[in-house]
């Protein structure tokens, strides 16, 4: 995965977390299925841990939101950090 694509994908995930937090919807855990080596690298880059193989294809990764919110790209999202910190998730 190209660095620019990686950043766009992460930003879209963080945009969703951000908009949900404005509605007081808090995500405590995030799961993803990685189908490719690039997908696995993305999950590992977000501090996600593999938990099992998907029944059909790929590997399932999971992480508490606090681990994902430690990613450097999230550090500039002050409101998101503040919201999750206020409830003890960061």
N, C-alpha and C positions, 0 to 999 in steps of 0.2 A: 504494500500500500504506500502510495506517495505521501510525503509529509503533509502536503497541502490537503489531500483527501482525508488523512488522519485527523487533522485539525478541524476540518469542516464537520466530520462525523462527531467528534467530541463536542464541538460547540453546539450541535443540534441536540445532543443528549443533555448538555448543561442548560440549554434554553428551555427544554421541557421541565427539568427540575426547578429552574428559576420560576417559570410561569405557574407551576403547580404550587410552589411555596407561597406565592402571592395569594393563593386561594386557601392557604393553611392546609394544604395536602402535602404530607411529608412521606417520602419514600425511605424506608429503613434498609432495604436490601435490593440489589439489582442482580438479575440473572441474564445471561446471554448464551447463545449457542454459536460456537465458532466452527465454521465449515472448512476454513482454509488456514494455512500457516499464517497468513496476514491477520486473519481474525483472531487466531490464538495469540499472536504478538500484541494485538490491540487489547485483548482481555488482560494479558499479563502486565501490559503497560499501565493498566488501570488498577493494579493490585488485586485483580480477581483471581480466585483459586479454582482449579478444575475440580469438579465434584463427581462427575461420571460421564460416560459416553452417552450420547443421544441414542435413542433406540434405533433410529434409521441412519443417521449420518452426523458426524461432528462430535464435539465435546462440549458439555455444559459447564459454564463458569459462573461463579457467584461471588459477591462481595457485599459487605455492609456499605451503606451509602457513605459513611464517614471515611472509609478507605479510598473510595473514588473521589470524594471531595478534597482529598489531599493532593490530587494531581495539580501540577503547576499551572495548567490552563484555567483551573477553577479559582485560583488565588485572587484573580482580578475581579471576580464576581462578588463584590462586597456584600450586597443584599442577601445573596444566597448563603454565603458563609455566615453572616450575622444570624439569619433565621435558624440554620441548623445548629449553630453554636448556642443560641438562646434556649434550645431544648436539649442540649447536651449531646448532640450527635456529631459534633466536630471537636 
